[in-house]
Amino acid sequence: MLNRCNVLCYNISYTYIWFLSRTTHCRMNKKLAIFLISTGVIGSNVHAEDNNVLKLDEMVVISTGIKHATAKSARPVTVLSGDKLRTKIGQTIGDTLENEPGVTSQSFGPGVGTPVIRGQAGPRVRVMQNSLGNNDVSSLSPDHANGVNPIIAERIEVLRGPSTLLYGNGAIGGVVNVIDNRIPEQVPDKLLGGALEQRYDSASTMTSSALKLEGGKDIFAYHLDGFYNDQGNVHIGGQPIDESAARATDPTLEGTPVLENPDGLINNSNARSRGGSVGASVIGDVGLAGAAINSLENNYGIPPNGTGSPPVRIQMNQTKYDFKGQLNKPFALAEELRIKFGYTDYKHVELDDGVPATTFLNKSYESRLELEHQPIGIVKGVLGFQSVNSQFSALGDEALVPSTDIDSYGLFAAESFSIGDVTYELGVRGEWQGLTPKEIYSSVSYVPISGSVSALWDITKQHQLSLAVTQSQRAPQVQELFSNGVHEATMSYELGDPDLQKEISYNLDLGYRFNADWMTAEINLFHNWVNDYIFQQQANFIFNEDLDDFEAICSGPAGACLPVLKSAQANAIFRGFEARTVFPLMQNRYGALDLTLFGDYTRGTFDQGGDVPRMPPLRYGLQLSYEKNDWTADARLTRGEAQNHAGENQSNTPGYLLLNLGAQYRLASFDNSEVMLFAKGKNMLNENIRNSTSYLRNFAPEPGRSAEIGIRVSY
């Protein structure tokens, strides 16, 4: 039986790779297939009879709604916490997660880095704090930074696949949940504890400080945190502007003189941010009740296009108020009743040469009610209700989106049960969403309905096979519908379409895990069919600011015209994989040495022909990790292939080789405190990397060679 199961896994995976190679027409297909087979993910049946099994870590995933270990989830899950998280912390959430399987960062200069999951970004990736939406406006435009700073995070969860439908129709791509314990759920074992962290990065001369204090006694617990970041202009491994690519894809640059293109530096890329939280809880056998307030300020620059236009900067302010309550066994058949409520007051001002141009305001109320019922036979699960009510405004002489009231109400359920060696999960969500603009446009409403079913088969103690099928719907967002104006930060004229229909996505996930003392391996294959996929397409005409009109060819002087980005819909297909294999090479008195092979790939195409824009390239590589006593070190080499399927009116990006180094040392504990020293070397080959998911790929490459050092003291 075991051999037949292994042969089945091999045939399924090999067939999918053959199918991928026949449908994508990618030059790397043979290399891709060889890589997957050579990692041992497919051919792991050679040593399938090993008796010494390395058990997977038991990790409860809060964001799934159903509490169980990641090893028992049929859905792709990534969890970062503890020292693993601390060594990966970046300036943004995207920077922090960009080396995780299937995740990249959509940079818009160093000050912005939103996560991209399986090629999806913006409204299709929901960023949450403590399982509530962050409710900033980062999903509305790529220049808007996310209102979450990762340096204060204690845990970050990334969910892909079916489980994302529990959190709204905007999470087709995935969910990122940042947990910072601002409302404590447990009483600490001491009255005063905390941590202090200090970092320095040479690429931008960035200094970063963070402080956390928390403790409690009896039934009371409290939490305080704060951070401060200050960075200068970012150094790079070449010139910021790829002039040939920029001129080829931006018709407004035709006829302009030589662009301002300094060597080794991105002008106007400096940034400064600060923030903090205060929270407290009362916790007892009956349940808990707690509240918190959080404040964030962020000021960052948008890299220039070299035409000499005045610099554009963003001033962002956000205040959040959160409440959390929980009742344990409140009535018959109920295990837990959880309620969460959040209010967000968000302001985003675009400064054109220091003068306010467009101001985005968003006042949002989100509530969430979850009822975890006691097991009914073999079935356990959660039922819930979620509402989001927002008052969105874009003010100024060039306000590009009308003030709009946005209301969303959703019901959801997720159930889980096991029969023999197979664990099943079922999920469903129904939602009503209405948008009421206060001028020009008529109100619109949508009713997205989503459902999923997944199964995880424990073939043996070493082999797991999972399959998940999801049908998910997404309503268009306010900027996709009603945009009509100049957007200074993106240097474009954005044009929405009020007649957009909701997206309907059909997703198939196939996963395989192998776990033994000589190797652990995991591969996830996905294939998504999306009807009426919404995207921004560069138009074949431009907007003349001097004439306040559209033209086929700019008749004004240099800098008078802007490209036009308009909302469009078309059927699309996304396919790809994530794979990782870990080989323990050494474990003796000299320490432990592991070799990790990894890779991920996403390809998006339109049914009518052409490529979906801003897709990540094929990535693969290896990492060596060493550990002995209080020392850990790693070297990670990543090959990113050229992105030659950039989409219409988009520029291709060249391949790159990225070498990162890291080390940390934990000092001996003293006086109930612990000190950790860490250092990182990033982009050691000093490559000028163009990010294919970035709107500014031709104007702002990724940072060049840098050294980062830091210290963290925990008490």
Buried (B, 14 or more C-beta within 10 A) or exposed (E): EEEEBBEEBBEBBBEBBEEBBEBBEBEBBEBBBEBBBEBBBBBBBEEBEBEEEBEBEEBEBBBBBBBBEBBBBBBBBBBBBEEEBBBBBBBBBBBBBBBBBBBBBBBBBBBBBBBBBBBBBBBBBBBBBBBBBBBBBBBBBBBBBBBBBBBBBBBBBBBBBBBBBBBBBBBBBBBBBBBBBBBBBEBBEEEEBBBBBBBBBBBBBBBBBBBBBBBBEEEBBBBBBBBBBBBBBBBBBBBBBBBEBBBBBBBBBEEBEEBBBEEBBBBBBBBBBBBBBBBBBBBEEEBBBBBBBBBBBBBBBBBBBBBEBEBBBBBBBBBBBBBBBBBEBEEEEBBBBBBBBBBBBBBBBBBBEEEEBBBBBBBBBBBBBBBBBEEEEEEBBBBBBBBBBBBBBBEBEBBBBBBBBBBBBBEBBBBBBBEEEBBBBBBBBBBBBBBBBEEEBEEBEBEBBBBBBBBBBBBBEBBBBBBBBBBBBBBBBBBBBBBBBBBBBBBBBBBBBBEBEBBBBBBBBBBBBBBBBEBBBBBBBBBBBBBBBBBBBBBEBBBBBEEEEBEEEBEBEBBBBBBBBBBBBBBBBBBBBBBBBBBBEEEEEEBBBBBBBBBBBBBBBBEEEBBBBBBBBBBBBBBBBBBEEEEBBBBBBBBBBBBBBBBBBBBBBBBBBBBBBBBBBBEEEEEEBBBBBBBBBBBBBBBBBBBBBBBBBBBBBBBBBBBBEBBBBBB
